[in-house]
Amino acid sequence: MQLAFFTRIKETCSAKSNRSFISWLINEISFFNDATSFLSDSISFFTEAISDFKEFTSFLTIPSEGSIEINSIYKYSVSESSIILNLII
């Protein structure tokens, strides 16, 4: 819609310098719209990823040493500074 509006303005201008300026302006506005759309999508993606991570870790309490089983599928072995995830078969 915005692009159509600026295209009509561009068509009504008769001077060559005005047309080139309006072409440049349309390109800049289009680039800005694309950039803000990309930024919005990126923020949504990271917000969703953080939410999923918080949901996953909300029920998980890992002891300082020993091991813990979750749903009898994954076993987390914890030692001093490393966490090892083993699939229980």
N, C-alpha and C positions, 0 to 999 in steps of 0.2 A: 504494500500500500504506500509506504513512504517512498519507495523507489519509483512508483508510478507518478507520484506527485512531483518529484524532482525531475523526472523525465519530461513531464509536461512543461515545467519551467524551462528546461533546457531547450525544448523545441520552440518555445515562444521567443527566446532571445535571438536577436539577429546578429549581434556583433560577435566576431570570431573569438575575441578574448573572453567575452562573457561565457560563450559556449565551452571553451576549454576550462575555464574556472569551474563552471557548474559540473562538467564531467569529472574534474578532479574531486570536487566536493561530494559527488555521488559515490565515487570510488572509496573515498575516505569513510563516509557514513556506512557503506556496505561492509568495509573491513571492520569498523568498530562494532557493528551489529554481530558479525561473525565471531569477533574476539570475545564479546560479552556473552554470547551464547556458549562458546567453548568454556569460558570461565565458570559459568553457571553449571554446566554439565559436570565439570571437574569437581566443583564444590559439592554437588549432590552425590557424586561417586564416593568422595572421601568421607562425607558425612555418613553415608550408608555403610561404608567399610568399617568406620570407627564404631558405629552402632552394633554391627554384627560381631565385632571383636569384643565389645563390652558384654554383649549377650552371651558369647561363648565362655568368657572368663568369669562371669558373675557367679557361676556355681562351682568353679574350680578353685580348690584351696590345696596348694602343693606344700607338703611339709618340708622342713629344712633338710631332712635326710629320710631315706626309706623309699617306699613306693606307694602309689595310689592307683586304683583301677576305676575306670569310668565306663559304665554300662557293659562291663565284662568284654569290651572290645579293645580298648587301648589301655596300656599300662605305662604310667609315667614313672621312670626310675630317676630318683633325685639323689645326686651326690653334692659335694661341697659347692661347686659352681657350674655344674652342667646338668641339663635336663635331657633325658634320652626317651624318645617315644618309640615303643615297640608294639607291633601288632601281635596280639595274642591269637594263635592259631589253634 
